[in-house]
């Protein structure tokens, strides 16, 4: 039996089979979970098409975290299919072009607010949606990028990720009495559609493998996905508010 046998997991963020969330969904299924995917906007049809690569009966629900009606509808749809939810993967992030690149000061508040709403506040939105269904406890896991330091070109997305880390700790505090854990996985750079939108991402690709003590393969999402699946399982029953680094050890060594 797999470590997620009998678990029911909601997974956001699957766009293509190169998505980190796709690898999480694939391994979760291999480990015995049932999964429901969510998609939003123009990416919804892409999510539905990619879902077929995971199996014939993988359901995809529409869930735009900025539309309250869709959040309620997604919760209701999941409640009609399952008697409970055991885990949720947060793999949602977006920043307008002005928030990334060479000039940190270019971004107006409206664009920063969009980045914070979709990349940070959305973790709380998913908790709003699915915690009421986590009647036997459970696990919320978010994908993160470590922000102990400022990165070239990452700019306001880096700020949003730092806020995500703080939000995760507060959710851990609030949800712990309900036996619900909230953790983040700080991943090294992986070639995904999201990564392609980050100016200067090639710099990460070129330097990460050489500095990470364990090395790093930007084409291999499996180590990150396995960590997410482990945190979604019962194997970390007393771990919450944590940031687990899966980056080959890059964060731990100096330049």
Buried (B, 14 or more C-beta within 10 A) or exposed (E): EBBBEEBBBBBBBBBBEBBBBBBBBBBBBEBBBBBBBBBBEEBBEBBBEBBEEBEEEBBBBBBBBBBEEBBEBBBEBBBEEBEBBBBBBBBBBBBBEBBBBEEBEBBEEEBBEBBBBBBBBBBBBBBBBBBEBBEEBBBBBBBBBBBEEEBEBBBBBBBBBBBBBEBBBEBBEBBBEEBBBBBBBBBBBBBBEBBEBBBBBEBBBEBBBEBBEEEBBBEEBEBBBBBBBBBBBEEBEEBBBBBBBBBBBBBEEEE
